[in-house]
Amino acid sequence: MAKVAILLADGFETVEALAPADVLRRGGQDVSLVTINETRRVTSGHRIAVEADATIAEYDFSDCDLVVLPGGLPGTPNLRANERVCELSREFLADRKLGAICAAPSILAELGLLEGRTATCYPGCEGAFPAGVRPEALGVYTDGNLVTASGPAYAIDFGLALLRKLAGDEVARRVADGMLETDKAE
């Protein structure tokens, strides 16, 4: 069982955080919602209040396998403004696993972490992307230890790609089948 931290800031895109959390938990992973706020309460961009499992100051990242950055506005700029999130992005992309969806891959681009990679984002958020990094087609892309997705419509597929990265094809296929997503588990 892998340990996963999904980082939340006020204004996060609800489905981009909760759908991958659900998929990963269905796949037997230890998933924590971790907020950058000083308290555990965090509110999505659609005004859905969530009680996170921990604050970023409380959470122990030392044995964490994967960090996930959901998008949303103003969630993405709020994550980007947090130096600990930037440190974790660098650290996890260097030697663990990192996922980012929608606007959140722009954080990685702004930090200079996407050079030579394949990564996607929500259309219009690719301003800092190096040339040739973003494919034309929207979707979910895996490049080594990095998984990115174009937006909220891909949240379940994103979760399945993260699960595949952590637990393998068979576990991802089983979860997809249970969610009636058989064509998306491949």
Buried (B, 14 or more C-beta within 10 A) or exposed (E): EBBBBBBBBBBBBBBBBBBBBBBBBBBBBBBBBBBBBEEBEBBBBEEEEBEBBBBBEEBEBEEBBBBBBBBBBBBBBBBBEBEBBBEBBBBBBEEBBBBBBBBBBBBBBBBEBBEEBBBBBBEEBBEBBBEEBBEEEBBBBBBEBBBBBBBBBBBBBBBBBBBBBBBEEEBBBBBBEEBEBEEBBE
